[in-house]
Amino acid sequence: MGAGVMKSSGDGGGKRRRRSRRTQPMSEINVTPFVDVMLVLLIIFMVAAPLLTVGVPVQLPETAANALPTEQEEPLTVTLTAEGGLQIQTTDVEREEFITRLRAIAEEREGDRVFLRADGANAWNQVAEIMGALNAAGFDNIGLVTDIGGPRLDGTDG
């Protein structure tokens, strides 16, 4: 094996020559930092998105019913907790002012659809009372929210 020596062409390492041409600005975009920032933002949103769903923990009963079709306007959600507490969307409401608040909301809304989320531990008469109050306030289109996969009347699991 041999090693070679290269001679430098020039003036022996003394003064450096100046280039006569001007340096051109770089016309290419370096996308690596952009991709890095986008990946970080994607991870942040993937982690934060499940945390944005706010709701009251309610053990919904399971049924074999299909989901209702969606509408343009977000439907009003009323929740009856296992302790008997009432909420409109995410706001706690006392039973005495429940119908009054519902009537005020009904005047501002276009649709009359309301979703009733009732904990499975509630007695049916409590759910029926809330449905009657919703009807008295002007909401005729009431949907009961349940979890899917419950038992069917024919004895099979959904």
N, C-alpha and C positions, 0 to 999 in steps of 0.2 A: 504494500500500500504506500502510496506516495502522497505528498502534499505539495500543492503548488502555491506560488506567490503571485498575486495580481499587482500589476503596476497601476498606479493611479494616473489617469490622464489629466493633466492640468498643470498648475504652476507649483505643485509640490506642497500644497496645503497652506499656502500663505493667505492671501486675501481671497475672500469669496466673491464670486461675480454676482452682480445684480442682474436680475432678470429684466429683460427689456419689455416683456409683456406684463400687463396688469393681471392680477389674479381675478378670476371670474367668481362672482357670488355663486354659492351652491344652489342649484335649482331643484334639488330633490328634497322631499320632506322625509324626515326620519320618523317613521311611524311606530317605532319600538316604544317610546315613552307613552304615546297615545294608547297603544294596545295595553300597556301595563296599567294605565289609569282606568281604562274601560273594564279590565278584568277585576280590578279592586272594587270599582263601583258595582259591578255585577254581583260580586260576592256579598257586598254590604246589603244590596237590595234583596238578595235571596235569603239572607239571615233575618232582615228586618221585616219582610212582608208577612210572615206568619204572626209576628207580634202585633201587627196593626189591626187584626180582627179583634174587636172588643165585644164582649158579650157577658151575659150573666150565666154562670154555670147551672144548667138545668138538665136533669135526666129525662130526655124526651122518650115517650113510648115508641115502640117499633111497630110499624104496620106494613102491609103489602101495597100501599097506595103509591102511585106514581107522583113525580114532582109536578108542581104547577108551572105553567109557562110564565116566562118573565115579561115584565112590562117596561115602558119607558120611565115612568116615575117609580122611585123606590117605594115599595109598600111600607105602610106603617106596621111596626112590630110591637105587640103588647106581650109582656112576659108575666106569668103567674108563677112565683117561686114556690118551693116546697114548704116554706114557712108561711105562705099566704100573702107575701108582699107583691105589689104591682109595680111594673115599670112600663113606661111608654118610651120606645127606643131604648135609651140607656139612662133615663131619668126616673128616679123613684117618685111614685105618686101615692098619696093617701087615698083610701077608698072613698072618702067624702067628696073629694074634688076630682075624682076619676072621670065622671060623665061630663063635668064642666070643661075639663081640659080636652076631652075627646071632641066635644062640640066645637070648641075653638079651633082645633086642628082640622076638623072636617070642613069648616068654612074656607080654610086656606088651600085645601088640596083639591086636585081635579078628580082623582079616582076615589072609589070607596073601598078599595081592597085593603084589608088588614090581616096580618098574620098573627095568630094567637099561639104563643109558646107556653104550654102549661106543663109543669113538672108532673111526671107520672105518679108521684106520691099524693097528689091532690085528689080529693073526692070529686066525683063527677058533678055534684051540685055546685061546687065552687066554680068549676069551668063553665057550667051552664049560666051561672050568675054573671060572669064576665062577658059571655056571649050576649046575654040580654042587655047588659050595659052598652056594649058596642053597638048593638042594634038600635037602642034608644038614642044613641049619640049620632046616628045617621050612617053607620057603616053596615051595609047589607051584604057585602062580599067578604065573608070571613073564611080564612083558610087555617086549618089546624096544622101546626108544624109537628112532624114526627120524624123519627129515624127510619131508614129503610131496612129491610131484612127481617121484619117481624113475622110472626106466624100468620098463616092464612086460615080461612074458615074450613078449607078442605083438608086440613091437618098437615100440610106441608109447610116447610119453612121457606120464606121468601128470600 
